[in-house]
Amino acid sequence: MRKRIIELIEADASVDPRIVFLTGDLGFSFVEPLEQALGERFVNMGVAEANMVSVAASLAASGFRPFAYSIAPFMTARCLEQIRNDICYQRRAVRLIGVGAGFSYGTLGPSHHALEDATIMAALPDLVVANPGNAAELDRCYAALLDDPRPAYFRIARESGASYGAPIFSPQTAAFAARRGADVTLAASGGSVTQCLAAAEALAGEGVEAAVVSVPIVQPFPTEAFAALLTGAPVVSVFEGYRGNPLSVGVMEALLARGMGEAFVDLTAPQAFPSLVGDTETLRRRAGLDPAAIAAQARALIAGRGARKIGARA
């Protein structure tokens, strides 16, 4: 998806001279066409993400439309103060792009993993967090947020996830069914959507109909749109990040708001740094976020094991 978001920016920059692209000395091998197209509007800020964010905020205040690009942990944790004070507090329409969601950069180790970034960014006022699961979802998120006056964080994986048919996306319908099913609902965002689709396919071979609901914009969470897709079946929330992430919180709040009593399981990465490094799929298996683990949790939930009930507010 790295290449796709560069293509989207290049297309808009060709007709909008206000678009500026800042990179923290990253993205080379596929940002060169954008550099050639933008000329002096393409700026390599070096390994200085905090400065890059402050410059982006200043550009936005001056009437430009800046995009700032780096690997997800560097784009978020390394410059949180500048994002908080210079962008969110000032409400500057900066588009932050964090590449390498979850375990995308698996073999590079915890310094390059992004498991807490969505939680950190979702805690900031007025910041929209987009976590698309494939190129089509990225296109929809980008179109929905391009002219939005709020700042936004695009949390994207290195590669695109599985494609699927879906209703037309709009800010008012920011959750939709990637797959229909009546026995259990798998709620996911980002790369976990592909894992859930594979789990649903495996369950279908056993006669279990699993719905997959994708939520590509997790903050603000589309509570009404998500709740409208629930059928009364138990719910498994799957997110490639730590507990307390915006998908997990949003799913629980949606269930509470509806006064629904579905059994619920929250699947997230263990709250610990991996003791071993490996590729993305290896780390997902070790974290219990691969299709086999998701399907196992769904079976247990349907059977009434290992779940907690989410009831109405007191």
Secondary structure, DSSP 4 states (H G I P E B T S, - for coil): -HHHHHHHHHHHHTT-TTEEEEESS--TTTSHHHHHHHGGGEEE--S-HHHHHHHHHHHHHTT-EEEEEEEHHHHHGGGHHHIIIIIITTT---EEEEE--BTTTGGG-GGG-BSSHHHHHHTSTT-EEE--SSHHHHHHHHHHHTT-SS-EEEEE-SS-------PPPBTTB--EEEE--SSEEEEE-TTHHHHHHHHHHHHHTTT--EEEEE-SEEES--HHHHHTT--SS-EEEE-SS-TT-HHHHHHHHHHHHHT---EEEEE---SS--SS---HHHHHHHHT-SHHHHHHHHHHHHTT-S-EE-----
